[in-house]
Amino acid sequence: MPNSTLTFAKRSLGLSKIQAGMGIFLGAFGVFVLDALSIAAGTAGSAVSSYLFTVAFMSFGLLMFSMPVLLLYVYDKNNGVLEYLLSVGWTQRRIFVQYLKSTLFLASTLFIAQVISVLIAGFIAGSQSVLVLDILMLLLTGVLGFSVVSFVTMAMMAFSLLQKQRVGSNSPFALLLGVVIILPMFLLPVIFGFKTGFLVDFSIAIFVGILSIVLLALSSRLIRREKMLP
């Protein structure tokens, strides 16, 4: 199947535009606030802790924008698409990795847009300290966002319980994992201030990233063939 990553990404957006729209909104809101802080405060000092709030919004945006791929996985499993892929020679790991690549592809497209917007605002601000702060926020957003997206995607594919839909919603339970990880990021700046809050955020992001790598390494054991059948 040529260009599988792009094909899966397009199919997922066609299946669920609501989550993608929410992701764009949340990501854009975080960028807007960060841009406003950067341009309005050529003084980086007074509201510096507020910068960390933007990371939570932008990371949450990355998670929601990639969510349609998770819905596509559940849809494909229930409708025999995964069974078909297995029948034409795809291994469980290849299927596992393909959906992961598709979620990361969607997250990457939104993150690139965030990076461009934030850096433009940083240059407009004309302050080196503000630009450095913006780059730190983008770095934290990238590490946190991609770690959470990877972890949620792999955890859902590995454990059938996380594929089930929540009551009153078609979003899988796996989404709650991402919410539980990202929500504390809204409180950490208030509790710890900027420096400690940044370090705690970054540490959590690295830890989640390590969990993602572990799940990927164990994917051939966790994803059994029967788990991919309707």
C-alpha positions as CSV (number, residue, x, y, z in Angstrom):
1,M,0.0,0.0,0.0
2,P,1.9,3.1,-1.2
3,N,2.1,6.2,0.9
4,S,0.3,4.4,3.7
5,T,0.9,7.1,6.3
6,L,-0.7,9.8,4.2
7,T,-3.5,7.4,3.2
8,F,-4.3,6.5,6.8
9,A,-4.1,10.2,7.8
10,K,-6.6,11.3,5.1
11,R,-9.0,8.5,5.9
12,S,-8.9,9.4,9.5
13,L,-9.7,13.1,8.9
14,G,-12.5,12.0,6.6
15,L,-13.9,9.8,9.4
16,S,-13.8,12.3,12.2
17,K,-13.5,16.1,11.6
18,I,-14.8,17.1,15.1
19,Q,-11.7,16.0,17.0
20,A,-9.4,17.4,14.4
21,G,-11.3,20.8,14.6
22,M,-11.0,20.8,18.4
23,G,-7.3,20.1,18.0
24,I,-6.8,23.0,15.7
25,F,-8.8,25.3,18.0
26,L,-6.9,24.3,21.1
27,G,-3.5,24.5,19.4
28,A,-4.4,27.9,17.8
29,F,-5.6,29.2,21.1
30,G,-2.3,28.3,22.8
31,V,-0.3,29.8,19.9
32,F,-2.4,33.0,20.1
33,V,-1.8,33.4,23.8
34,L,1.9,32.7,23.4
35,D,2.1,35.2,20.4
36,A,0.3,37.8,22.4
37,L,2.6,37.4,25.4
38,S,5.7,37.5,23.1
39,I,4.6,40.6,21.2
40,A,3.1,42.5,24.1
41,A,5.9,41.7,26.5
42,G,9.2,42.7,25.0
43,T,9.5,42.4,28.8
44,A,9.7,38.7,29.5
45,G,9.7,39.2,33.3
46,S,6.3,39.8,34.8
47,A,4.0,37.2,33.3
48,V,6.7,34.6,32.5
49,S,4.9,31.8,34.4
50,S,1.9,32.3,32.0
51,Y,4.0,30.9,29.2
52,L,3.7,27.4,30.6
53,F,-0.1,27.5,30.2
54,T,0.3,27.8,26.5
55,V,2.3,24.6,26.4
56,A,-0.7,22.7,27.9
57,F,-3.0,24.1,25.2
58,M,-0.7,23.5,22.3
59,S,0.1,19.9,23.5
60,F,-3.6,19.2,24.0
61,G,-4.1,20.4,20.5
62,L,-1.6,18.0,19.1
63,L,-3.3,15.1,20.9
64,M,-6.8,16.0,19.7
65,F,-5.7,16.7,16.1
66,S,-4.2,13.2,16.0
67,M,-7.2,11.5,17.7
68,P,-9.0,10.7,14.4
69,V,-6.3,8.1,13.7
70,L,-7.2,6.3,16.9
71,L,-10.9,6.4,15.9
72,L,-9.9,5.0,12.5
73,Y,-8.0,2.1,14.2
74,V,-11.1,1.1,16.1
75,Y,-13.3,1.5,13.0
76,D,-10.9,-0.6,10.9
77,K,-10.7,-3.3,13.5
78,N,-14.5,-3.5,13.8
79,N,-15.0,-3.5,10.0
80,G,-12.4,-6.1,9.1
81,V,-9.8,-3.8,7.6
82,L,-7.1,-5.0,10.0
83,E,-8.0,-8.6,9.2
84,Y,-7.7,-7.8,5.5
85,L,-4.2,-6.2,6.0
86,L,-3.1,-9.3,7.9
87,S,-4.4,-11.5,5.1
88,V,-2.3,-9.7,2.5
89,G,0.9,-10.1,4.5
90,W,1.1,-7.2,6.9
91,T,2.5,-8.2,10.3
92,Q,0.9,-7.1,13.5
93,R,4.0,-4.9,14.2
94,R,3.7,-3.3,10.8
95,I,0.1,-2.4,11.3
96,F,1.0,-1.2,14.8
97,V,3.7,1.1,13.5
98,Q,1.7,2.3,10.6
99,Y,-1.1,3.8,12.7
100,L,1.5,5.2,15.0
101,K,3.3,6.9,12.1
102,S,-0.1,8.4,11.0
103,T,-0.8,9.9,14.4
104,L,2.7,11.4,14.5
105,F,2.2,12.7,10.9
106,L,-0.9,14.6,11.9
107,A,0.6,15.9,15.1
108,S,3.7,17.0,13.1
109,T,1.6,19.1,10.6
110,L,0.0,21.0,13.4
111,F,3.2,21.4,15.3
112,I,5.0,22.8,12.3
113,A,2.2,25.5,11.9
114,Q,2.6,26.3,15.6
115,V,6.4,26.6,15.3
116,I,6.1,29.0,12.3
117,S,3.6,31.2,14.0
118,V,5.4,31.4,17.4
119,L,8.8,32.1,15.8
120,I,7.3,34.9,13.6
121,A,5.9,36.5,16.8
122,G,9.2,36.1,18.6
123,F,11.0,37.9,15.8
124,I,8.4,40.7,15.7
125,A,8.9,41.1,19.5
126,G,12.5,41.9,18.7
127,S,13.7,40.7,22.1
128,Q,16.3,38.0,22.3
129,S,15.1,36.9,25.8
130,V,11.5,36.6,24.4
131,L,12.7,34.6,21.4
132,V,14.6,32.2,23.7
133,L,11.6,31.8,25.9
134,D,9.4,31.0,22.8
135,I,11.9,28.4,21.6
136,L,11.8,26.8,25.1
137,M,8.0,26.6,25.0
138,L,8.1,25.0,21.5
139,L,10.7,22.5,22.7
140,L,8.6,21.6,25.7
141,T,5.4,21.4,23.5
142,G,7.2,19.1,21.0
143,V,8.6,16.7,23.7
144,L,5.3,16.6,25.7
145,G,3.0,16.6,22.7
146,F,4.7,13.8,20.7
147,S,5.3,11.7,23.8
148,V,1.7,11.9,24.8
149,V,0.4,11.2,21.3
150,S,2.8,8.2,21.0
151,F,1.9,6.8,24.4
152,V,-1.9,7.1,23.9
153,T,-1.7,5.6,20.4
154,M,0.3,2.6,21.4
155,A,-1.5,2.0,24.7
156,M,-4.8,2.0,22.9
157,M,-3.6,-0.5,20.3
158,A,-2.0,-2.7,23.0
159,F,-5.0,-2.9,25.4
160,S,-8.5,-3.6,24.0
161,L,-10.1,-1.9,27.0
162,L,-8.7,1.5,25.9
163,Q,-10.3,1.0,22.5
164,K,-13.9,1.1,23.9
165,Q,-15.9,4.3,23.6
166,R,-16.7,6.5,26.5
167,V,-20.4,6.9,27.4
168,G,-21.9,9.7,25.3
169,S,-18.9,10.0,23.1
170,N,-17.2,8.1,20.2
171,S,-13.7,8.9,21.6
172,P,-11.9,5.9,23.0
173,F,-11.0,5.6,26.7
174,A,-7.3,6.0,25.6
175,L,-8.0,9.7,25.3
176,L,-8.4,9.9,29.1
177,L,-4.7,8.8,29.4
178,G,-3.7,11.9,27.4
179,V,-6.0,14.2,29.4
180,V,-4.7,12.8,32.7
181,I,-1.1,13.5,31.6
182,I,-1.7,17.0,30.2
183,L,-4.2,18.4,32.7
184,P,-1.6,18.8,35.5
185,M,0.3,21.1,33.2
186,F,-2.3,23.8,33.7
187,L,-1.6,23.7,37.5
188,L,2.1,23.3,37.7
189,P,3.0,27.0,36.9
190,V,0.7,28.1,39.7
191,I,2.2,25.6,42.2
192,F,5.9,25.8,41.3
193,G,6.4,28.9,39.3
194,F,8.2,29.0,35.9
195,K,11.6,27.3,36.5
196,T,10.5,24.4,38.6
197,G,7.3,24.0,36.6
198,F,9.3,23.8,33.4
199,L,11.5,21.1,34.8
200,V,8.6,19.1,36.1
201,D,6.8,19.4,32.8
202,F,9.9,18.3,30.9
203,S,10.5,15.4,33.3
204,I,7.0,14.1,32.9
205,A,7.3,14.4,29.1
206,I,10.5,12.4,29.1
207,F,9.0,9.8,31.3
208,V,6.0,9.4,29.0
209,G,8.3,9.2,26.1
210,I,10.3,6.4,27.7
211,L,7.0,4.5,28.3
212,S,6.2,4.9,24.6
213,I,9.5,3.4,23.6
214,V,8.9,0.5,26.0
215,L,5.5,-0.1,24.5
216,L,6.9,0.0,21.0
217,A,9.7,-2.4,21.9
218,L,7.1,-4.8,23.3
219,S,4.6,-4.3,20.5
220,S,5.2,-7.7,18.9
221,R,4.2,-9.4,22.2
222,L,1.4,-7.1,23.1
223,I,-0.3,-7.0,19.8
224,R,-1.4,-10.6,19.1
225,R,-3.1,-11.5,15.8
226,E,-6.4,-12.3,17.4
227,K,-6.5,-8.8,19.0
228,M,-6.8,-7.3,15.5
229,L,-9.8,-9.4,14.4
230,P,-13.4,-8.0,14.6
